[in-house]
């Protein structure tokens, strides 16, 4: 079985819970009351999305060659970059 890899952005919501967005799959967005639930929900959403693509004989994109990371930057460094 082939493993499909996707970058997922989890955003904490002000009213609680997390929204999960899959940038490579436009419109693939879900929500969970906590991070664990959001992770489960996004796997289900991706699965449904991929099934729909296959049903309609469309290519299935993946994020095999990309990743998301954080870059820390102090305010002083930011002002130097734009000076």
N, CA, C and O atoms as a Tinker XYZ file with bonds, in Angstrom:
   332  protein
     1  N      0.846000   -1.180000    0.000000    73     2
     2  CA     0.000000    0.000000    0.000000    64     1     3
     3  C      0.892000    1.245000    0.000000    63     2     4     5
     4  O      1.825000    1.352000    0.796000    81     3
     5  N      0.595000    2.172000   -0.895000    73     3     6
     6  CA     1.366000    3.413000   -0.997000    64     5     7
     7  C      0.959000    4.381000    0.110000    63     6     8     9
     8  O     -0.225000    4.556000    0.397000    81     7
     9  N      1.951000    5.000000    0.718000    73     7    10
    10  CA     1.699000    6.006000    1.752000    64     9    11
    11  C      1.715000    7.382000    1.092000    63    10    12    13
    12  O      2.703000    7.765000    0.465000    81    11
    13  N      0.629000    8.111000    1.235000    73    11    14
    14  CA     0.540000    9.471000    0.705000    64    13    15
    15  C      0.892000   10.450000    1.818000    63    14    16    17
    16  O      0.432000   10.299000    2.950000    81    15
    17  N      1.706000   11.449000    1.499000    73    15    18
    18  CA     2.133000   12.425000    2.507000    64    17    19
    19  C      1.589000   13.803000    2.161000    63    18    20    21
    20  O      1.658000   14.255000    1.018000    81    19
    21  N      1.045000   14.458000    3.188000    73    19    22
    22  CA     0.493000   15.797000    3.010000    64    21    23
    23  C      0.898000   16.696000    4.170000    63    22    24    25
    24  O      0.900000   16.278000    5.328000    81    23
    25  N      1.241000   17.937000    3.841000    73    23    26
    26  CA     1.439000   18.949000    4.872000    64    25    27
    27  C      0.061000   19.397000    5.337000    63    26    28    29
    28  O     -0.831000   19.648000    4.526000    81    27
    29  N     -0.099000   19.491000    6.639000    73    27    30
    30  CA    -1.369000   19.925000    7.222000    64    29    31
    31  C     -1.081000   21.091000    8.157000    63    30    32    33
    32  O     -0.162000   21.026000    8.974000    81    31
    33  N     -1.858000   22.146000    8.039000    73    31    34
    34  CA    -1.723000   23.301000    8.927000    64    33    35
    35  C     -2.836000   23.222000    9.964000    63    34    36    37
    36  O     -4.018000   23.198000    9.621000    81    35
    37  N     -2.443000   23.182000   11.240000    73    35    38
    38  CA    -3.408000   23.172000   12.342000    64    37    39
    39  C     -3.423000   24.557000   12.970000    63    38    40    41
    40  O     -2.377000   25.095000   13.335000    81    39
    41  N     -4.603000   25.124000   13.090000    73    39    42
    42  CA    -4.742000   26.452000   13.693000    64    41    43
    43  C     -5.674000   26.360000   14.893000    63    42    44    45
    44  O     -6.794000   25.860000   14.801000    81    43
    45  N     -5.178000   26.857000   16.019000    73    43    46
    46  CA    -5.989000   26.915000   17.233000    64    45    47
    47  C     -7.063000   27.976000   17.044000    63    46    48    49
    48  O     -6.767000   29.098000   16.634000    81    47
    49  N     -8.305000   27.625000   17.340000    73    47    50
    50  CA    -9.415000   28.554000   17.170000    64    49    51
    51  C     -9.732000   29.270000   18.480000    63    50    52    53
    52  O     -9.658000   28.656000   19.545000    81    51
    53  N    -10.086000   30.564000   18.426000    73    51    54
    54  CA   -10.366000   31.334000   19.643000    64    53    55
    55  C    -11.474000   30.725000   20.506000    63    54    56    57
    56  O    -11.420000   30.805000   21.733000    81    55
    57  N    -12.476000   30.119000   19.869000    73    55    58
    58  CA   -13.582000   29.532000   20.636000    64    57    59
    59  C    -13.260000   28.119000   21.110000    63    58    60    61
    60  O    -14.078000   27.481000   21.774000    81    59
    61  N    -12.067000   27.630000   20.769000    73    59    62
    62  CA   -11.634000   26.293000   21.161000    64    61    63
    63  C    -11.537000   25.372000   19.964000    63    62    64    65
    64  O    -12.172000   25.603000   18.936000    81    63
    65  N    -10.757000   24.351000   20.099000    73    63    66
    66  CA   -10.578000   23.379000   19.032000    64    65    67
    67  C     -9.550000   23.816000   18.010000    63    66    68    69
    68  O     -8.885000   24.841000   18.163000    81    67
    69  N     -9.435000   23.012000   16.961000    73    67    70
    70  CA    -8.429000   23.248000   15.932000    64    69    71
    71  C     -9.028000   23.067000   14.543000    63    70    72    73
    72  O     -9.795000   22.135000   14.301000    81    71
    73  N     -8.670000   23.965000   13.642000    73    71    74
    74  CA    -8.999000   23.817000   12.234000    64    73    75
    75  C     -7.776000   23.234000   11.544000    63    74    76    77
    76  O     -6.652000   23.673000   11.787000    81    75
    77  N     -7.994000   22.244000   10.685000    73    75    78
    78  CA    -6.912000   21.611000    9.926000    64    77    79
    79  C     -7.142000   21.873000    8.442000    63    78    80    81
    80  O     -8.227000   21.618000    7.918000    81    79
    81  N     -6.110000   22.383000    7.767000    73    79    82
    82  CA    -6.178000   22.714000    6.350000    64    81    83
    83  C     -5.066000   21.983000    5.611000    63    82    84    85
    84  O     -3.934000   21.923000    6.089000    81    83
    85  N     -5.387000   21.427000    4.444000    73    83    86
    86  CA    -4.404000   20.732000    3.606000    64    85    87
    87  C     -4.194000   21.583000    2.352000    63    86    88    89
    88  O     -4.992000   21.502000    1.418000    81    87
    89  N     -3.131000   22.403000    2.313000    73    87    90
    90  CA    -2.946000   23.340000    1.201000    64    89    91
    91  C     -2.887000   22.687000   -0.183000    63    90    92    93
    92  O     -3.343000   23.285000   -1.158000    81    91
    93  N     -2.344000   21.495000   -0.286000    73    91    94
    94  CA    -2.215000   20.820000   -1.577000    64    93    95
    95  C     -3.558000   20.350000   -2.131000    63    94    96    97
    96  O     -3.692000   20.116000   -3.332000    81    95
    97  N     -4.551000   20.213000   -1.250000    73    95    98
    98  CA    -5.880000   19.751000   -1.656000    64    97    99
    99  C     -6.878000   20.883000   -1.416000    63    98   100   101
   100  O     -7.462000   20.962000   -0.335000    81    99
   101  N     -7.085000   21.760000   -2.399000    73    99   102
   102  CA    -7.955000   22.925000   -2.212000    64   101   103
   103  C     -9.332000   22.550000   -1.664000    63   102   104   105
   104  O    -10.013000   21.673000   -2.195000    81   103
   105  N     -9.720000   23.233000   -0.598000    73   103   106
   106  CA   -11.018000   22.981000    0.021000    64   105   107
   107  C    -11.014000   21.863000    1.041000    63   106   108   109
   108  O    -12.043000   21.588000    1.659000    81   107
   109  N     -9.877000   21.213000    1.232000    73   107   110
   110  CA    -9.786000   20.129000    2.218000    64   109   111
   111  C     -9.494000   20.746000    3.583000    63   110   112   113
   112  O     -8.339000   20.956000    3.954000    81   111
   113  N    -10.558000   21.027000    4.315000    73   111   114
   114  CA   -10.487000   21.695000    5.612000    64   113   115
   115  C    -11.428000   20.969000    6.563000    63   114   116   117
   116  O    -12.527000   20.571000    6.179000    81   115
   117  N    -10.989000   20.801000    7.805000    73   115   118
   118  CA   -11.845000   20.163000    8.797000    64   117   119
   119  C    -11.563000   20.763000   10.166000    63   118   120   121
   120  O    -10.715000   21.644000   10.305000    81   119
   121  N    -12.273000   20.285000   11.164000    73   119   122
   122  CA   -12.189000   20.836000   12.514000    64   121   123
   123  C    -12.261000   19.693000   13.519000    63   122   124   125
   124  O    -12.913000   18.675000   13.285000    81   123
   125  N    -11.572000   19.886000   14.650000    73   123   126
   126  CA   -11.673000   18.947000   15.762000    64   125   127
   127  C    -11.701000   19.699000   17.071000    63   126   128   129
   128  O    -11.088000   20.759000   17.199000    81   127
   129  N    -12.411000   19.154000   18.050000    73   127   130
   130  CA   -12.539000   19.827000   19.352000    64   129   131
   131  C    -11.214000   19.882000   20.106000    63   130   132   133
   132  O    -11.046000   20.697000   21.013000    81   131
   133  N    -10.270000   19.010000   19.730000    73   131   134
   134  CA    -8.917000   19.031000   20.280000    64   133   135
   135  C     -7.967000   18.580000   19.171000    63   134   136   137
   136  O     -8.412000   18.166000   18.100000    81   135
   137  N     -6.661000   18.659000   19.428000    73   135   138
   138  CA    -5.684000   18.353000   18.382000    64   137   139
   139  C     -5.786000   16.903000   17.920000    63   138   140   141
   140  O     -5.688000   16.631000   16.723000    81   139
   141  N     -5.978000   15.981000   18.837000    73   139   142
   142  CA    -6.089000   14.568000   18.468000    64   141   143
   143  C     -7.285000   14.338000   17.548000    63   142   144   145
   144  O     -7.179000   13.625000   16.550000    81   143
   145  N     -8.415000   14.940000   17.885000    73   143   146
   146  CA    -9.612000   14.802000   17.050000    64   145   147
   147  C     -9.389000   15.452000   15.689000    63   146   148   149
   148  O     -9.797000   14.900000   14.667000    81   147
   149  N     -8.751000   16.614000   15.664000    73   147   150
   150  CA    -8.476000   17.295000   14.393000    64   149   151
   151  C     -7.566000   16.438000   13.508000    63   150   152   153
   152  O     -7.755000   16.386000   12.293000    81   151
   153  N     -6.583000   15.767000   14.111000    73   151   154
   154  CA    -5.694000   14.891000   13.345000    64   153   155
   155  C     -6.472000   13.719000   12.742000    63   154   156   157
   156  O     -6.251000   13.353000   11.588000    81   155
   157  N     -7.372000   13.137000   13.517000    73   155   158
   158  CA    -8.201000   12.039000   13.020000    64   157   159
   159  C     -9.120000   12.525000   11.904000    63   158   160   161
   160  O     -9.263000   11.868000   10.873000    81   159
   161  N     -9.735000   13.673000   12.120000    73   159   162
   162  CA   -10.671000   14.228000   11.138000    64   161   163
   163  C     -9.981000   14.570000    9.816000    63   162   164   165
   164  O    -10.551000   14.361000    8.746000    81   163
   165  N     -8.751000   15.096000    9.890000    73   163   166
   166  CA    -8.070000   15.486000    8.653000    64   165   167
   167  C     -7.654000   14.248000    7.859000    63   166   168   169
   168  O     -7.647000   14.283000    6.628000    81   167
   169  N     -7.309000   13.164000    8.537000    73   167   170
   170  CA    -7.010000   11.922000    7.813000    64   169   171
   171  C     -8.250000   11.452000    7.057000    63   170   172   173
   172  O     -8.157000   11.021000    5.908000    81   171
   173  N     -9.398000   11.535000    7.701000    73   171   174
   174  CA   -10.655000   11.146000    7.063000    64   173   175
   175  C    -10.968000   12.071000    5.881000    63   174   176   177
   176  O    -11.392000   11.608000    4.822000    81   175
   177  N    -10.759000   13.369000    6.067000    73   175   178
   178  CA   -11.025000   14.340000    4.997000    64   177   179
   179  C    -10.108000   14.097000    3.797000    63   178   180   181
   180  O    -10.554000   14.149000    2.651000    81   179
   181  N     -8.839000   13.833000    4.059000    73   179   182
   182  CA    -7.891000   13.545000    2.975000    64   181   183
   183  C     -8.314000   12.277000    2.240000    63   182   184   185
   184  O     -8.297000   12.231000    1.010000    81   183
   185  N     -8.694000   11.252000    2.997000    73   183   186
   186  CA    -9.131000   10.000000    2.381000    64   185   187
   187  C    -10.316000   10.200000    1.452000    63   186   188   189
   188  O    -10.336000    9.664000    0.345000    81   187
   189  N    -11.300000   10.967000    1.895000    73   187   190
   190  CA   -12.467000   11.252000    1.063000    64   189   191
   191  C    -12.108000   12.057000   -0.167000    63   190   192   193
   192  O    -12.631000   11.813000   -1.255000    81   191
   193  N    -11.221000   13.013000    0.004000    73   191   194
   194  CA   -10.785000   13.864000   -1.101000    64   193   195
   195  C    -10.088000   13.016000   -2.163000    63   194   196   197
   196  O    -10.387000   13.126000   -3.352000    81   195
   197  N     -9.150000   12.165000   -1.717000    73   195   198
   198  CA    -8.399000   11.312000   -2.642000    64   197   199
   199  C     -9.340000   10.338000   -3.359000    63   198   200   201
   200  O     -9.201000   10.113000   -4.561000    81   199
   201  N    -10.286000    9.768000   -2.630000    73   199   202
   202  CA   -11.267000    8.865000   -3.253000    64   201   203
   203  C    -12.039000    9.580000   -4.363000    63   202   204   205
   204  O    -12.265000    9.013000   -5.432000    81   203
   205  N    -12.434000   10.810000   -4.109000    73   203   206
   206  CA   -13.169000   11.588000   -5.108000    64   205   207
   207  C    -12.306000   11.859000   -6.339000    63   206   208   209
   208  O    -12.781000   11.757000   -7.469000    81   207
   209  N    -11.035000   12.204000   -6.117000    73   207   210
   210  CA   -10.134000   12.435000   -7.252000    64   209   211
   211  C    -10.011000   11.177000   -8.103000    63   210   212   213
   212  O    -10.092000   11.235000   -9.330000    81   211
   213  N     -9.812000   10.033000   -7.435000    73   211   214
   214  CA    -9.665000    8.773000   -8.173000    64   213   215
   215  C    -10.950000    8.421000   -8.921000    63   214   216   217
   216  O    -10.901000    7.975000  -10.068000    81   215
   217  N    -12.093000    8.621000   -8.278000    73   215   218
   218  CA   -13.385000    8.319000   -8.905000    64   217   219
   219  C    -13.569000    9.122000  -10.190000    63   218   220   221
   220  O    -14.125000    8.628000  -11.171000    81   219
   221  N    -13.095000   10.363000  -10.171000    73   219   222
   222  CA   -13.227000   11.242000  -11.330000    64   221   223
   223  C    -11.995000   11.199000  -12.239000    63   222   224   225
   224  O    -11.834000   12.036000  -13.128000    81   223
   225  N    -11.133000   10.211000  -11.999000    73   223   226
   226  CA    -9.923000    9.988000  -12.812000    64   225   227
   227  C     -9.038000   11.233000  -12.909000    63   226   228   229
   228  O     -8.520000   11.570000  -13.974000    81   227
   229  N     -8.884000   11.893000  -11.786000    73   227   230
   230  CA    -8.023000   13.078000  -11.713000    64   229   231
   231  C     -6.727000   12.688000  -11.008000    63   230   232   233
   232  O     -6.723000   11.751000  -10.209000    81   231
   233  N     -5.632000   13.387000  -11.289000    73   231   234
   234  CA    -4.369000   13.077000  -10.618000    64   233   235
   235  C     -4.457000   13.372000   -9.118000    63   234   236   237
   236  O     -5.147000   14.297000   -8.689000    81   235
   237  N     -3.750000   12.572000   -8.344000    73   235   238
   238  CA    -3.735000   12.738000   -6.887000    64   237   239
   239  C     -2.408000   13.388000   -6.501000    63   238   240   241
   240  O     -1.372000   12.724000   -6.520000    81   239
   241  N     -2.422000   14.687000   -6.148000    73   239   242
   242  CA    -1.176000   15.355000   -5.751000    64   241   243
   243  C     -0.765000   14.947000   -4.339000    63   242   244   245
   244  O     -1.605000   14.575000   -3.519000    81   243
   245  N      0.534000   15.022000   -4.068000    73   243   246
   246  CA     1.050000   14.756000   -2.719000    64   245   247
   247  C      2.100000   15.803000   -2.380000    63   246   248   249
   248  O      2.507000   16.595000   -3.230000    81   247
   249  N      2.527000   15.792000   -1.134000    73   247   250
   250  CA     3.580000   16.697000   -0.664000    64   249   251
   251  C      4.848000   15.921000   -0.344000    63   250   252   253
   252  O      5.539000   16.250000    0.621000    81   251
   253  N      5.170000   14.900000   -1.128000    73   251   254
   254  CA     6.322000   14.049000   -0.838000    64   253   255
   255  C      7.640000   14.809000   -0.760000    63   254   256   257
   256  O      8.531000   14.420000   -0.005000    81   255
   257  N      7.776000   15.883000   -1.528000    73   255   258
   258  CA     9.060000   16.571000   -1.613000    64   257   259
   259  C      9.104000   17.886000   -0.849000    63   258   260   261
   260  O     10.080000   18.627000   -0.967000    81   259
   261  N      8.079000   18.194000   -0.073000    73   259   262
   262  CA     8.082000   19.468000    0.644000    64   261   263
   263  C      7.769000   19.259000    2.115000    63   262   264   265
   264  O      7.269000   18.211000    2.522000    81   263
   265  N      8.074000   20.280000    2.900000    73   263   266
   266  CA     7.771000   20.242000    4.325000    64   265   267
   267  C      7.576000   21.657000    4.823000    63   266   268   269
   268  O      7.958000   22.623000    4.162000    81   267
   269  N      6.982000   21.768000    5.990000    73   267   270
   270  CA     6.759000   23.063000    6.626000    64   269   271
   271  C      7.543000   23.081000    7.927000    63   270   272   273
   272  O      7.563000   22.093000    8.661000    81   271
   273  N      8.188000   24.207000    8.212000    73   271   274
   274  CA     8.940000   24.346000    9.455000    64   273   275
   275  C      8.772000   25.766000    9.972000    63   274   276   277
   276  O      8.255000   26.637000    9.273000    81   275
   277  N      9.210000   25.989000   11.190000    73   275   278
   278  CA     9.199000   27.325000   11.773000    64   277   279
   279  C     10.573000   27.952000   11.617000    63   278   280   281
   280  O     11.590000   27.260000   11.665000    81   279
   281  N     10.600000   29.258000   11.431000    73   279   282
   282  CA    11.839000   30.025000   11.425000    64   281   283
   283  C     11.668000   31.111000   12.465000    63   282   284   285
   284  O     10.751000   31.927000   12.369000    81   283
   285  N     12.548000   31.131000   13.466000    73   283   286
   286  CA    12.484000   32.150000   14.510000    64   285   287
   287  C     13.262000   33.384000   14.066000    63   286   288   289
   288  O     14.373000   33.280000   13.547000    81   287
   289  N     12.666000   34.543000   14.276000    73   287   290
   290  CA    13.281000   35.797000   13.883000    64   289   291
   291  C     12.941000   36.836000   14.937000    63   290   292   293
   292  O     11.772000   37.036000   15.265000    81   291
   293  N     13.965000   37.499000   15.468000    73   291   294
   294  CA    13.698000   38.549000   16.445000    64   293   295
   295  C     13.295000   39.820000   15.704000    63   294   296   297
   296  O     13.571000   39.975000   14.514000    81   295
   297  N     12.649000   40.710000   16.416000    73   295   298
   298  CA    12.223000   41.969000   15.813000    64   297   299
   299  C     13.426000   42.737000   15.277000    63   298   300   301
   300  O     13.341000   43.327000   14.200000    81   299
   301  N     14.545000   42.745000   16.003000    73   299   302
   302  CA    15.745000   43.461000   15.562000    64   301   303
   303  C     16.244000   42.894000   14.234000    63   302   304   305
   304  O     16.645000   43.650000   13.349000    81   303
   305  N     16.221000   41.573000   14.091000    73   303   306
   306  CA    16.648000   40.952000   12.838000    64   305   307
   307  C     15.702000   41.330000   11.700000    63   306   308   309
   308  O     16.144000   41.563000   10.575000    81   307
   309  N     14.430000   41.390000   11.984000    73   307   310
   310  CA    13.436000   41.720000   10.957000    64   309   311
   311  C     13.646000   43.136000   10.435000    63   310   312   313
   312  O     13.498000   43.381000    9.238000    81   311
   313  N     13.989000   44.068000   11.316000    73   311   314
   314  CA    14.191000   45.445000   10.865000    64   313   315
   315  C     15.471000   45.555000   10.045000    63   314   316   317
   316  O     15.551000   46.398000    9.151000    81   315
   317  N     16.474000   44.724000   10.327000    73   315   318
   318  CA    17.702000   44.743000    9.541000    64   317   319
   319  C     17.461000   44.221000    8.128000    63   318   320   321
   320  O     18.049000   44.727000    7.172000    81   319
   321  N     16.619000   43.232000    7.992000    73   319   322
   322  CA    16.340000   42.647000    6.685000    64   321   323
   323  C     15.720000   43.676000    5.756000    63   322   324   325
   324  O     16.013000   43.687000    4.560000    81   323
   325  N     14.874000   44.532000    6.287000    73   323   326
   326  CA    14.162000   45.500000    5.457000    64   325   327
   327  C     14.824000   46.876000    5.436000    63   326   328   329
   328  O     14.271000   47.813000    4.859000    81   327
   329  N     15.988000   47.016000    6.050000    73   327   330
   330  CA    16.658000   48.320000    6.106000    64   329   331
   331  C     17.371000   48.631000    4.814000    63   330   332
   332  O     17.987000   49.689000    4.688000    81   331
